[in-house]
Every structure is written in structure tokens, then in C-alpha cells.
Amino acid sequence: MNATERPVPSPCVNICALDEADICTGCQRTVEEITRWSRMDNEERRGVLALCHERARSSGLIWMLPTKTVN
């Protein structure tokens, strides 16, 4: 992280409960990702956020709307 870059904020939404796979149902992070967050650099945090988004999409928490094609 360079001196002018701000830290990537935590995705925590204060809904802290683990599912059967030990994934937080609020932010979609693993226990390891949650505990390591403060020691991650921004690049690693962005990678975790991408994984969280994919987990949410895969579990049906995020729906991707089809894009319109222009003919």
C-alpha cells in the first residue's frame, strides 16, 4: 500500500454468524479472512472481497441481472 492509498474497508455488516462451512453469513468471509483482515495489504483485501462477492453470488444472495443486448 502506498502512502496516499487508504486502507480498503472491511466488508463487515455486523451480522456475525457462521454457516455450516464456517463462512460469515453477513460478509461472506471465512474465519481466517476475518481474523487476518487487519494484517492484509490492500491487494489481498481486494482479492478477499472478490471471493466474498463470488460466494454471495453462488449462494444466491446476489442475483446477476441479464444484460440487454442491442441489435
Contacts in CASP RR format, 6 or more apart in sequence:
PFRMAT RR
TARGET T0000
AUTHOR 0000-0000-0000
METHOD contacts of the structure
MODEL  1
MNATERPVPSPCVNICALDEADICTGCQRTVEEITRWSRMDNEERRGVLA
LCHERARSSGLIWMLPTKTVN
1 7 0 8 1.000
1 41 0 8 1.000
1 42 0 8 1.000
5 42 0 8 1.000
7 42 0 8 1.000
7 45 0 8 1.000
8 42 0 8 1.000
8 45 0 8 1.000
8 46 0 8 1.000
8 49 0 8 1.000
10 27 0 8 1.000
10 37 0 8 1.000
11 27 0 8 1.000
11 28 0 8 1.000
11 29 0 8 1.000
11 49 0 8 1.000
11 52 0 8 1.000
12 26 0 8 1.000
12 27 0 8 1.000
12 34 0 8 1.000
13 26 0 8 1.000
13 27 0 8 1.000
15 24 0 8 1.000
15 25 0 8 1.000
15 26 0 8 1.000
15 27 0 8 1.000
16 24 0 8 1.000
16 26 0 8 1.000
17 24 0 8 1.000
17 25 0 8 1.000
17 26 0 8 1.000
18 24 0 8 1.000
18 25 0 8 1.000
18 31 0 8 1.000
19 25 0 8 1.000
22 30 0 8 1.000
22 31 0 8 1.000
23 29 0 8 1.000
23 30 0 8 1.000
23 55 0 8 1.000
24 30 0 8 1.000
24 31 0 8 1.000
24 34 0 8 1.000
27 34 0 8 1.000
27 52 0 8 1.000
28 51 0 8 1.000
28 52 0 8 1.000
28 53 0 8 1.000
28 55 0 8 1.000
28 56 0 8 1.000
28 59 0 8 1.000
28 61 0 8 1.000
29 37 0 8 1.000
29 48 0 8 1.000
29 52 0 8 1.000
33 48 0 8 1.000
33 51 0 8 1.000
37 45 0 8 1.000
37 48 0 8 1.000
40 48 0 8 1.000
53 62 0 8 1.000
56 62 0 8 1.000
57 64 0 8 1.000
END
